[in-house]
Amino acid sequence: MTRPRLPLHPGGAPVPPLALGSWNTWDRMPHAEAVRMIERAVALDAGFFDVAYYNMGPHTENSTTDIRFGHALRESGVARSDIVLCGKLWLWDWPNQGFRAQLMESLDRAGLDRFDTLVVGDYLDAPDMPRLVADVNELIDDGLVGSWGINNWRIAQTHDALSEARGRGLQGPGFAQLKYGIARRSMAEGDAYGPLFADGTLTLQASDVFEGGILATGRQPQRKIGADVGGIRERIAASFPEVARIAAEFSVTPAALGIAFCLTHPATASVLFGASRIEQLEQNHAALALARDHGDDLRAALAGLWVDRDVRADGVW
């Protein structure tokens, strides 16, 4: 362990600072490699796994990545108490497809009995917040999940959820899973979410750190990747040579550089990324020591690579 663990939500248990995501990650590696990946992740303080069923709304792809992860986890022999599992609830067809049904299907597919936490996904139209908060808290009360957070919500709905939970004595979102990295900083560092991070209302889980792999390899991926909020992806891709140059100065890979940058944000509890080879995971682990030992220098070196300065910080796009 080269970085102290922080709680994912106020008052919660500390979690590993590195988290492995599941958006088609586990179906991009052989089963035996997936088993070893889980074992190695636990050893490298990355035993935090984001496990979702991607088959709704824009993710209607009948993915089997969650099933494959579950098989690999059971074969690994890793103790349940040594890992953190995060599920996901989708709002694309909610409440027609209720949270309980979604969660039970997700747990069943992965062969799990509960999630430690979960993320409620983004949306097109603002959801019915009283019902949403109540539905999530029913799952918490039933022991199916311990806490919850939100994924790239517009700030108005995040405030609504927090207010609704406070007013009814229920558990509100404790963390925000936001696009955050070397190039995209506006939501996490802007005046919308910034105050909620500064006063400890929320912690940050950085996601889409590599812009679908572009800032890790310099290549445009052929697979499906996250949304290009603000239409700035070409500018982000153009910044890769400078990212690679700075990474070489710090003797790490561009991927490790990107993770380390996220860890320098004082509210960051974990950084979520995909890795389909153990070598990638081991290289990424260098981010922990880099952020600890050279955080200020790192931020100074990367100051000019903030690409989304003109993109709205409130999540509206």
PyMOL commands that set and color helices and strands:
alter all, ss='L'
color gray80, all
select helices_A, chain A and resi 26-28+31-43+57-59+65-76+80-82+99-110+129-141+155-168+186-189+194-198+214-217+233-238+240-249+254-263+278-284+286-301+303-305
alter helices_A, ss='H'
color red, helices_A
select strands_A, chain A and resi 6-7+14-15+18-20+48-50+84-89+117-120+148-151+175-179+203-207+268-273
alter strands_A, ss='S'
color yellow, strands_A
deselect
rebuild
show_as cartoon
